[in-house]
Amino acid sequence: MSIQTITHTELHCADADKTAAGLCADYGFTAAEPATAPDGSRTIELRQGTIRLHLASAADPEHPVADYVARHGDGVAVLALGCTDPQAALERAERHGARVLDRDGALVAGFGDTALRFVPLRTAEPVPEPRLLDHLDHVAICLPAGGLATSVRFCEAALGFHTIFEEYIEVGEQAMDSKVVQSPSGGVTFTLIEPDTSRRPGQIDDFLTAHGGAGVQHLAFSTGDIATAVRTIRARGVEFLTTPGAYFDVLAERFGETAIPVEVLRDLNVLVDQDHGGQLFQIFARSTHPRRTYFLELIERQGAGTFGTANIKALYEAIKRHSSAASL
């Protein structure tokens, strides 16, 4: 059944054409010709590197796409998992308790209203050059309190994943638990996060309330040159979260030499972390979602296969600062 990769993500949108235009203009995606189904729903496929985003919208309020948007706003409704044997993957998931939503479509419930679809592996195709973004590195998913352990067990038993990283994160008086699960192939990585309800309500609680339950908080796109990607995308009008200068002041003490010079990181507000394999560089776009839930991340890995111990906290500190500023 081996799950190898995420072949595509299916996003449900209020206006697929408008969302597609923004992603093409800002992030450099290219769009295929839109398709209109007999039920009136509209779908547009975006491509860049091996990333495939299927954007769907529907005018009929009774349509499942429109219903999703009414409940959650624009968001990731389906993660399509490329498998060597989709039928075997579906059967394994069902044996381990997965709720089948559409047997013919090999669709099962995943995290809240974000479903999982088992699909054949995509035939290799040439990747056009040049490009800013290469592939989907990981998917971050917010879960209600008490949902983390259950979701990890589901990923391990039903999907065959294993846990590669875990961290308890404290930001002021709020805190959250996180675990990262990954397919044996290394091609699918989910960062799962739940709030610690013994502490003050915080950003994960805010997401769960605004989104209406569990769901995808962000997609992380891999790039081979994060400095160029950030400069290019920022010049197109995208705003990224900022980090206090003190973060960069201690990088030399924390890591010694960084693969990207500290002054470049400081200028671009790019975070750096490392694991046993090397370093990784991350930056998070400011959410433009009306509910301030979903956003995008850029990541460059130079040897690092997992995550370090500081960037997740730095992300949530940045979200807290920008949320506080937005509420003034």
Residue pairs with C-beta under 8 A, 6 or more apart in sequence:
1 83
1 84
1 85
1 86
1 88
1 89
1 91
1 92
1 160
2 83
2 84
2 85
2 160
2 183
2 184
2 185
3 81
3 82
3 83
3 89
3 118
3 159
3 160
3 161
3 183
3 184
3 185
3 187
3 188
4 82
4 83
4 84
4 121
4 183
4 185
4 187
4 188
5 50
5 81
5 82
5 121
5 185
5 187
5 188
6 79
6 80
6 81
6 82
6 136
6 139
6 187
6 188
7 52
7 80
7 81
7 82
7 119
7 121
7 122
8 45
8 52
8 53
8 54
8 80
9 52
9 53
9 54
9 76
9 78
9 79
9 80
9 136
9 139
9 219
10 54
10 56
10 76
10 77
10 78
10 79
10 80
10 117
11 19
11 53
11 54
11 55
11 56
11 74
11 75
11 76
11 77
12 56
12 57
12 65
12 68
12 69
12 72
12 74
12 75
12 77
13 19
13 55
13 56
13 57
13 65
13 69
13 74
14 57
14 69
14 73
14 74
15 57
16 34
16 42
16 43
16 44
16 55
16 56
16 57
17 34
17 42
17 44
17 57
19 55
19 57
19 74
20 29
20 31
20 34
20 44
20 46
20 55
23 29
23 46
23 53
24 30
24 31
24 46
25 236
26 233
26 236
26 237
26 238
27 48
27 132
27 133
27 221
27 233
27 238
27 296
28 48
28 131
28 132
28 133
28 232
28 233
29 46
29 47
29 48
29 51
29 53
30 46
30 47
30 48
30 128
31 44
31 45
31 46
31 47
32 44
32 45
32 46
32 47
34 42
34 43
34 44
35 42
35 43
35 44
36 42
36 43
37 43
39 58
39 60
39 63
40 58
40 59
40 60
40 63
41 56
41 57
41 58
41 60
41 63
41 65
42 56
42 57
42 58
43 54
43 55
43 56
44 54
44 55
45 52
45 53
45 54
45 55
46 52
46 53
46 54
46 55
48 131
48 132
48 133
49 127
49 131
49 133
49 134
49 135
49 222
50 127
50 134
50 135
50 136
51 133
51 134
51 135
51 136
51 221
52 122
56 65
56 77
57 65
57 66
57 69
58 64
58 65
58 66
59 66
60 66
61 67
61 70
65 77
68 75
68 77
68 113
69 75
71 113
71 212
72 113
72 211
72 212
72 213
72 215
72 291
72 293
73 211
73 289
73 290
73 291
73 293
73 294
74 289
74 294
75 114
75 211
75 215
75 216
75 293
75 294
76 114
76 139
76 215
76 216
76 219
76 294
77 113
77 114
77 115
78 107
78 114
78 115
78 116
78 117
79 110
79 114
79 115
79 116
79 117
79 139
79 216
80 117
80 119
81 89
81 116
81 117
81 118
81 119
81 159
81 188
82 119
82 120
82 121
82 122
82 187
83 89
83 118
83 119
83 120
83 121
84 121
86 106
86 118
86 119
86 120
87 106
87 118
89 106
89 118
89 159
90 100
90 103
90 106
90 108
90 118
92 158
92 159
92 160
93 108
93 116
93 118
93 158
93 159
94 100
94 108
95 158
96 154
96 157
96 158
97 154
97 157
97 158
98 108
98 109
98 116
98 154
98 158
99 108
99 109
100 107
100 108
101 107
101 108
101 109
101 115
105 117
106 117
106 118
106 119
107 115
107 116
107 117
108 115
108 116
108 117
108 118
108 158
109 115
109 116
110 116
111 141
111 143
111 151
111 192
111 214
111 215
111 216
112 211
112 213
112 214
112 215
113 213
113 214
113 215
114 141
114 214
114 215
114 216
116 159
132 223
132 228
132 229
132 232
132 233
133 221
133 222
133 223
133 229
133 298
134 221
134 222
134 223
134 224
135 221
135 222
136 219
136 220
136 221
136 222
137 189
137 220
137 221
137 222
137 297
137 299
137 301
138 180
138 189
138 190
138 191
138 220
138 299
139 189
139 190
139 191
139 216
139 218
139 219
139 220
140 190
140 191
140 193
140 216
140 217
140 218
140 219
140 220
140 297
141 151
141 190
141 191
141 192
141 193
141 214
141 215
141 216
141 217
142 193
142 194
142 204
142 207
142 208
142 211
142 214
142 215
142 217
143 151
143 192
143 193
143 194
143 214
144 194
144 195
144 208
144 213
144 214
145 194
145 195
145 196
145 197
146 194
147 194
147 214
148 177
148 178
148 179
148 192
148 193
148 194
151 192
152 163
152 179
152 181
152 192
155 161
155 181
155 190
155 192
156 162
156 163
156 181
159 183
160 183
160 184
161 181
161 182
161 183
161 184
161 188
161 190
162 181
162 182
162 184
163 179
163 180
163 181
164 180
164 181
164 182
164 189
164 305
164 306
165 179
165 180
165 306
165 307
166 177
166 178
166 179
166 180
167 177
167 178
167 307
167 309
167 312
168 175
168 176
168 177
168 178
168 196
169 175
169 176
169 177
169 178
169 312
169 313
169 316
170 199
170 313
171 202
171 203
171 313
171 316
171 317
171 320
172 200
172 202
172 320
173 199
173 200
173 202
174 195
174 196
174 199
174 200
174 201
174 202
174 203
175 195
175 196
175 198
175 199
175 202
176 193
176 194
176 195
176 196
176 202
176 203
176 204
176 316
177 193
177 194
177 196
178 191
178 192
178 193
178 194
178 312
179 191
179 192
180 189
180 190
180 191
180 192
180 306
180 307
181 189
181 190
181 192
182 188
182 189
182 190
183 189
186 305
191 307
191 312
193 204
193 217
194 204
195 201
195 202
195 204
195 205
195 208
202 316
202 320
203 316
203 319
203 320
203 323
206 292
206 323
207 215
207 217
207 293
208 214
210 291
210 292
210 293
211 291
211 293
211 294
215 293
215 294
216 294
217 293
217 294
217 295
218 284
218 294
218 295
218 296
218 297
219 296
219 297
220 282
220 296
220 297
220 298
220 299
221 296
221 297
221 298
221 299
222 299
222 300
222 301
223 229
223 298
223 299
223 300
224 300
225 300
226 260
226 268
226 270
226 281
226 282
226 283
226 298
226 299
226 300
227 260
227 264
227 268
227 270
229 298
229 300
230 240
230 268
230 270
230 283
230 298
231 268
233 285
233 298
234 240
234 268
238 285
238 286
239 285
239 286
240 268
240 269
240 283
240 284
240 285
240 286
241 269
241 283
241 284
241 285
241 286
241 315
241 318
241 319
241 321
241 322
242 269
242 318
242 321
242 322
243 269
243 271
243 314
243 317
243 318
245 266
247 271
247 314
248 262
248 265
248 266
251 258
251 262
251 265
251 272
252 258
252 262
254 310
255 272
255 274
255 279
258 265
258 272
258 279
259 278
259 279
259 281
259 302
260 270
260 272
260 281
264 270
265 271
265 272
265 281
268 283
269 283
270 281
270 282
270 283
271 281
271 282
271 283
271 310
271 311
271 314
271 315
272 279
272 280
272 281
272 282
272 311
273 279
273 280
273 282
273 304
273 307
273 308
273 309
273 310
273 311
274 280
274 304
274 308
275 304
275 305
275 306
275 307
275 308
277 303
277 304
277 305
277 306
278 301
278 302
278 303
278 304
279 301
279 302
279 303
279 304
280 299
280 300
280 301
280 302
280 304
280 307
280 308
280 311
281 299
281 300
281 301
281 302
282 297
282 298
282 299
282 300
282 311
282 315
283 297
283 298
284 295
284 296
284 297
284 315
284 318
284 319
285 295
285 296
285 297
285 298
286 295
286 322
287 293
287 294
287 295
288 295
289 295
292 323
292 326
